[in-house]
Amino acid sequence: MPRIQLATDDHSRDSAGMRYVYPVISRRAGGVSVGINLNPNNACNWRCIYCQVPDLKRGGPPPIDLALLELELNDFLREAVSGDFMATRIPLGARRLVDVAFSGNGEPTSATEFAAAVAIVEGVLESHGLAGKLIIRVITNGSLLDRRAVQAGIGRIGRAGGEVWFKVDAGTSTGFARINGTRVRPDRVVRRLALCAALAPTWVQTCLFRRDGQLPADQELSAWLELLAPLALQLAGVHLYSLARPSLQVEAPRLARIDAVWMEAFAERVRKTGLTVRVSP
């Protein structure tokens, strides 16, 4: 395994030298997250302008080698728990495993094998005595929640005590098109979000940033609040975050991080709807 020192501003997918498994230090998870990359071809059905994936393209993943995924996760957890991975690769204050997260270089639920991959992760965690200690997460744009196979995988995560981080970066069709490169309608986002929350504890994750020096428009923020407010009792909460690493998309020079003071002020506005909010500026 390569001896690369990990940091919160580097989420390289090849830091472990594996095809599917990669460790990162996650600001929002609060420690070492074991990433599962089901999109090693850098293909996604959305194109978010803040995405850090290089050479991002439209599409879905190739067939997943489930046997290799299981082998890699077993090998990595063995090194992380019993080897010198934590001592040699992780800064002192972050030396704890917190989750196994389906994320990676595209939309993880677009893999035909998504539900089977969830089952493999469950089994591997059980075999290492980590079931119930490491939470299983999926970080998703939620666009494929209408598929029964995706529902099956997310339901399995929910039954295992895991959770979903569901991307909602806008409140209008125009906003989704500008930020995420998708034609999704807000009413469909609401329906899929409610469905997801019924299957597993669900956090909304929202990336906020300056574009061309401008803060998000209040009209867009208000529409986002109106979209989420009716679901306040169904959702676990909201993660608000800004840019920690530079975008690798063509819009990158136009994007900038928002300061913590503004983020916290907006978080207070969100809390008034009854939503739990966590902020990672």
Secondary structure in CASP SS format (residue, H / E / C, confidence):
PFRMAT SS
TARGET T0000
AUTHOR 0000-0000-0000
METHOD secondary structure of the structure
MODEL  1
M C 1.00
P C 1.00
R C 1.00
I C 1.00
Q C 1.00
L C 1.00
A E 1.00
T C 1.00
D C 1.00
D E 1.00
H C 1.00
S C 1.00
R C 1.00
D C 1.00
S C 1.00
A C 1.00
G C 1.00
M C 1.00
R C 1.00
Y C 1.00
V E 1.00
Y E 1.00
P E 1.00
V E 1.00
I E 1.00
S E 1.00
R C 1.00
R C 1.00
A C 1.00
G C 1.00
G E 1.00
V E 1.00
S E 1.00
V E 1.00
G E 1.00
I E 1.00
N C 1.00
L C 1.00
N C 1.00
P C 1.00
N C 1.00
N C 1.00
A E 1.00
C E 1.00
N C 1.00
W C 1.00
R C 1.00
C C 1.00
I C 1.00
Y C 1.00
C C 1.00
Q C 1.00
V C 1.00
P C 1.00
D C 1.00
L C 1.00
K E 1.00
R E 1.00
G C 1.00
G C 1.00
P C 1.00
P C 1.00
P C 1.00
I C 1.00
D C 1.00
L H 1.00
A H 1.00
L H 1.00
L H 1.00
E H 1.00
L H 1.00
E H 1.00
L H 1.00
N H 1.00
D H 1.00
F H 1.00
L H 1.00
R H 1.00
E H 1.00
A H 1.00
V H 1.00
S H 1.00
G C 1.00
D C 1.00
F H 1.00
M H 1.00
A H 1.00
T H 1.00
R H 1.00
I C 1.00
P C 1.00
L H 1.00
G H 1.00
A H 1.00
R C 1.00
R C 1.00
L E 1.00
V E 1.00
D E 1.00
V E 1.00
A E 1.00
F E 1.00
S C 1.00
G C 1.00
N C 1.00
G C 1.00
E C 1.00
P H 1.00
T H 1.00
S H 1.00
A C 1.00
T C 1.00
E C 1.00
F H 1.00
A H 1.00
A H 1.00
A H 1.00
V H 1.00
A H 1.00
I H 1.00
V H 1.00
E H 1.00
G H 1.00
V H 1.00
L H 1.00
E H 1.00
S H 1.00
H C 1.00
G C 1.00
L C 1.00
A E 1.00
G C 1.00
K C 1.00
L E 1.00
I E 1.00
I E 1.00
R E 1.00
V E 1.00
I E 1.00
T E 1.00
N C 1.00
G C 1.00
S C 1.00
L C 1.00
L C 1.00
D C 1.00
R C 1.00
R H 1.00
A H 1.00
V H 1.00
Q H 1.00
A H 1.00
G H 1.00
I H 1.00
G H 1.00
R H 1.00
I H 1.00
G H 1.00
R H 1.00
A C 1.00
G C 1.00
G C 1.00
E E 1.00
V E 1.00
W E 1.00
F E 1.00
K E 1.00
V C 1.00
D C 1.00
A C 1.00
G C 1.00
T C 1.00
S H 1.00
T H 1.00
G H 1.00
F H 1.00
A H 1.00
R H 1.00
I H 1.00
N H 1.00
G C 1.00
T C 1.00
R C 1.00
V C 1.00
R C 1.00
P H 1.00
D H 1.00
R H 1.00
V H 1.00
V H 1.00
R H 1.00
R H 1.00
L H 1.00
A H 1.00
L H 1.00
C H 1.00
A H 1.00
A H 1.00
L H 1.00
A C 1.00
P C 1.00
T E 1.00
W E 1.00
V E 1.00
Q E 1.00
T E 1.00
C E 1.00
L C 1.00
F C 1.00
R E 1.00
R E 1.00
D C 1.00
G C 1.00
Q E 1.00
L C 1.00
P C 1.00
A C 1.00
D H 1.00
Q H 1.00
E H 1.00
L H 1.00
S H 1.00
A H 1.00
W H 1.00
L H 1.00
E H 1.00
L H 1.00
L H 1.00
A H 1.00
P H 1.00
L H 1.00
A C 1.00
L C 1.00
Q C 1.00
L C 1.00
A C 1.00
G E 1.00
V E 1.00
H E 1.00
L E 1.00
Y E 1.00
S C 1.00
L C 1.00
A C 1.00
R C 1.00
P C 1.00
S C 1.00
L C 1.00
Q C 1.00
V C 1.00
E C 1.00
A H 1.00
P H 1.00
R H 1.00
L E 1.00
A E 1.00
R C 1.00
I C 1.00
D C 1.00
A H 1.00
V H 1.00
W H 1.00
M H 1.00
E H 1.00
A H 1.00
F H 1.00
A H 1.00
E H 1.00
R H 1.00
V H 1.00
R H 1.00
K C 1.00
T C 1.00
G C 1.00
L C 1.00
T C 1.00
V E 1.00
R E 1.00
V E 1.00
S E 1.00
P C 1.00
END
